[in-house]
């Protein structure tokens, strides 16, 4: 389903499509010491 909300939070295992980049699977989502998000993405070819 298409989501157009910028506030939607992605979860581990979600598949997202980015125009010009292709499909990506969300891997590990972690928060750093400075409270920033570190997201691991896997590209589908």
N, C-alpha and C positions, 0 to 999 in steps of 0.2 A: 504494500500500500504506500502511497505517496504522502510524505509528511512535509509540510511547508512551514512549520513552526520552528523558529530559531531556538526556542527554549526546550525543545525535546531532548531528553537525555538518552544517549545510546547505551546499550548494555553489552556485555560480553556475548559474542556469538551473533550479533546483529550484522546483517549484510546491508551495506550502503553503496549507492552508485553516485559517483561524482563526475559531472560532465567534463570530458577531456582527460580524466584519469582512469576511468573504468570502475569495476566493482571492487569493493574492499570489504574484508571481514574484520570486525572489531575484536581484538584479542584482549590483552590485559589492560585494565584501566586502573591507574594508581595515582595517588596524590603525593606530591613531593613535600619536602620540609617547608618550602615557601608557599605551600597551599596552591600549587599549580597542578594541572592534570597532565599525566603522562599516559598516552594511549598508544598501544601497539596495534598496527594495522597490517593485514596480510592481503596482498593484491592477487586477484583472480585473473588469470590470463586466458 
